[in-house]
C-alpha cells in the first residue's frame, strides 16, 4: 500500500503541475507576473484550476499516507499533521474559487471566504510540512540523495519574496507560481524513494539468504 500511495502522490503532483502549465496557454491574458494562480479559477477554464488544486490536495494526502511509517519522531509527526492541513487548504482552494479582484472585499461571497480559509490553512501547512518532513527524512537511507531540503528552501524563499511584492502589488505572481511548482517537485521527490522500497527490501532479503 505504501508503494501505491507513493505512486498516487507522484501522479497527482504531475497532473497538478501540468494543469497549471496548461492554464498559462489557455489564459494568456492573465499576465503571470501580476496575477495569482487562484485567478485562473474565475471565468473560462476555471475547472482546470480546480483540477490543479484538487490534484495538489490528492498528492499531499497520498504522500501523507505513504510516509506514515517513515516520517518518525516529533518532527515527522508534526510534518504529517501539517501535510494534512496542506491537503485541506488545497482542497478548499479548489472547491471554492476566489472572488474577482475587482469585487468589493467588504461583501465577499461565501466561496471567496472559504477560498481565503483554504489559503490561511494551506500556505502555513505547506511551509511547515516541507520543512519538518525534510528534516525528519534527511538521514533516512532511501532519501539520502532526494534533495528535499533545497526544494523545501525554494518553497520558503518563494513566500519570503512574495509577501513584500504583494504589499507593493508588483510581480507577486512569479513567486506565487514558484511556490506551487517547488511544492509539486518536493512531493514527487519525497514520494519517489518509496516506489522503489519493495525492490530494496527484496535485495536485502536476497543478501541475507546468501
ABEGO torsion letter per residue (X at the ends): XAAAAAAAAAAAAAAAAAAAAAAAAABAABBAAABBAAAAABEBGAAAAAAAAAAAAAAAAAAAAAAAAABBEAAAAAAAAAAAAAAAAAAAAAABBBBBAABBAAABBAAAAAAAAAAAAAAAAAAAAAAAAAAAAAABAAAAAAGAAAAAAAAAAAAAAAAAAAAAGBGAAAAAAAAAAAAAAAAAAAAAAAAAAAAAAAAAAAAAAX
